[in-house]
């Protein structure tokens, strides 16, 4: 029975270590899960398609102030929520030109990641946004933390095996 428990424990710890390793590798390489997991496919047809350049943003890029190619000033809101925390939030980048496919026909236009809105060309942003500042440092810290958890778990398992085998 003790052997089965050890095998089960080691198998479980091996699975946990694999999940941590894969998660850490994904974070370090910039992998992000598919954004369209909450979207019904295909994207809905838009009542008003237009192109324009984002002149400024608010709420961490969720609200864009856009100068359309035909000269109008419009706002595009990339979240259905006042708090801006949903699985379909779309953020916009200052200086980028988009082809907008909003859900409604007038400003403020409603948009999210489930529409056909996409960047058509862009100028590089002038400064890092709050959501991108320090991003790689956080990923490295998570990676190091994950590695320490895996190493610590291996050490503990090794000590328990030695103790049960009578060598500790």
C-alpha positions as CSV (number, residue, x, y, z in Angstrom):
1,X,0.0,0.0,0.0
2,X,2.9,2.4,0.8
3,X,4.4,1.8,-2.6
4,X,1.1,2.7,-4.3
5,X,0.9,5.8,-2.2
6,X,4.4,6.8,-3.2
7,X,3.7,6.2,-6.9
8,X,0.5,8.2,-6.7
9,X,2.3,11.0,-4.8
10,X,5.2,11.1,-7.3
11,X,2.8,11.0,-10.2
12,X,0.7,13.8,-8.8
13,X,3.8,15.9,-8.1
14,X,5.1,15.2,-11.6
15,X,1.8,16.4,-13.0
16,X,2.0,19.6,-10.8
17,X,5.6,20.2,-11.9
18,X,4.7,19.7,-15.6
19,X,1.8,22.3,-15.3
20,X,4.1,24.8,-13.5
21,X,6.9,24.3,-16.1
22,X,4.5,24.7,-19.0
23,X,2.9,27.8,-17.5
24,X,6.3,29.3,-16.7
25,X,7.5,28.5,-20.3
26,X,4.4,30.1,-21.7
27,X,4.8,33.3,-19.6
28,X,8.4,33.6,-20.5
29,X,7.7,33.2,-24.3
30,X,4.8,35.6,-24.2
31,X,2.1,32.9,-25.0
32,X,-1.4,34.1,-24.4
33,X,-4.5,32.0,-24.6
34,X,-6.8,32.6,-27.6
35,X,-8.8,35.8,-27.0
36,X,-11.9,34.6,-28.8
37,X,-12.8,31.9,-26.3
38,X,-15.9,34.0,-25.2
39,X,-17.0,35.0,-28.7
40,X,-19.7,33.5,-30.8
41,X,-18.4,32.9,-34.3
42,X,-18.5,34.4,-36.9
43,X,-18.2,38.0,-35.8
44,X,-21.4,40.0,-36.2
45,X,-21.9,42.3,-39.2
46,X,-21.4,45.9,-38.2
47,X,-24.0,48.7,-38.9
48,X,-21.1,51.2,-39.3
49,X,-17.7,50.4,-40.7
50,X,-15.0,53.2,-40.7
51,X,-11.3,53.7,-40.5
52,X,-9.5,56.1,-38.2
53,X,-6.5,56.8,-36.0
54,X,-6.5,56.6,-32.2
55,X,-5.5,60.1,-31.0
56,X,-5.7,59.3,-27.3
57,X,-7.1,56.7,-24.9
58,X,-8.6,56.4,-21.4
59,X,-9.2,53.6,-18.9
60,X,-6.0,51.7,-19.9
61,X,-6.8,51.8,-23.6
62,X,-10.4,50.6,-23.3
63,X,-11.8,54.0,-24.5
64,X,-10.3,55.4,-27.7
65,X,-10.7,59.0,-29.0
66,X,-10.5,58.5,-32.8
67,X,-10.0,60.9,-35.7
68,X,-11.8,59.1,-38.6
69,X,-10.3,59.2,-42.1
70,X,-13.2,61.5,-43.1
71,X,-12.3,64.0,-40.3
72,X,-14.9,63.3,-37.6
73,X,-14.0,63.0,-33.9
74,X,-15.6,59.8,-32.4
75,X,-15.2,57.7,-29.3
76,X,-14.9,53.9,-29.4
77,X,-15.5,51.9,-26.2
78,X,-13.9,48.5,-26.1
79,X,-15.7,47.0,-23.2
80,X,-19.4,46.3,-22.3
81,X,-18.6,46.9,-18.7
82,X,-18.2,50.1,-16.7
83,X,-15.4,48.5,-14.7
84,X,-13.7,47.2,-17.9
85,X,-13.1,43.7,-16.6
86,X,-14.7,41.2,-19.0
87,X,-13.4,38.3,-21.2
88,X,-14.1,40.3,-24.3
89,X,-12.5,43.7,-23.6
90,X,-10.6,45.3,-26.5
91,X,-7.9,47.8,-25.9
92,X,-6.7,50.4,-28.3
93,X,-3.2,51.9,-28.9
94,X,-2.5,55.6,-29.4
95,X,-1.2,56.3,-32.9
96,X,-2.6,53.1,-34.5
97,X,-4.9,53.3,-37.4
98,X,-7.8,50.8,-37.2
99,X,-10.6,49.6,-39.4
100,X,-13.5,49.7,-36.9
101,X,-16.5,47.3,-37.0
102,X,-18.5,48.5,-34.0
103,X,-21.7,47.0,-32.7
104,X,-23.8,50.2,-33.0
105,X,-24.2,53.0,-35.6
106,X,-23.1,56.1,-33.7
107,X,-20.5,57.6,-31.3
108,X,-19.8,56.4,-28.7
109,X,-19.3,53.3,-30.7
110,X,-19.3,50.0,-28.8
111,X,-16.6,47.4,-29.7
112,X,-15.0,44.3,-28.2
113,X,-12.7,41.5,-29.3
114,X,-15.5,39.6,-30.9
115,X,-15.9,42.1,-33.8
116,X,-13.9,42.4,-37.0
117,X,-12.1,45.6,-35.8
118,X,-8.4,45.4,-36.6
119,X,-5.3,47.5,-37.0
120,X,-4.6,48.4,-40.6
121,X,-1.3,50.3,-40.1
122,X,0.3,52.0,-37.2
123,X,2.9,54.4,-35.9
124,X,4.9,53.3,-32.9
125,X,3.4,54.5,-29.6
126,X,5.3,57.5,-28.1
127,X,5.6,56.0,-24.6
128,X,4.9,52.7,-22.9
129,X,1.3,52.3,-21.7
130,X,0.6,51.3,-18.1
131,X,-0.4,47.8,-19.2
132,X,3.0,47.2,-21.0
133,X,5.4,49.0,-18.6
134,X,7.4,46.4,-16.7
135,X,5.7,43.4,-18.4
136,X,8.8,41.3,-19.0
137,X,10.0,41.8,-15.5
138,X,6.8,40.3,-14.1
139,X,7.1,37.3,-16.4
140,X,10.7,36.7,-15.3
141,X,9.7,36.9,-11.6
142,X,6.9,34.4,-12.2
143,X,9.2,32.1,-14.0
144,X,11.8,32.2,-11.2
145,X,9.1,31.7,-8.7
146,X,7.7,28.7,-10.6
147,X,11.2,27.2,-10.9
148,X,11.7,27.6,-7.1
149,X,8.4,25.8,-6.4
150,X,9.4,22.9,-8.7
151,X,12.9,22.6,-7.1
152,X,11.5,22.9,-3.6
153,X,8.9,20.2,-4.3
154,X,11.5,17.9,-5.7
155,X,13.7,18.4,-2.7
156,X,10.8,17.6,-0.3
157,X,9.8,14.5,-2.2
158,X,13.4,13.3,-2.3
159,X,13.8,13.7,1.4
160,X,10.6,11.8,2.1
161,X,11.7,8.9,-0.2
162,X,15.0,8.7,1.6
163,X,13.4,8.8,5.0
164,X,10.9,6.0,4.1
165,X,13.7,3.9,2.5
166,X,15.7,4.1,5.8
167,X,18.5,6.3,4.5
168,X,17.6,9.6,6.1
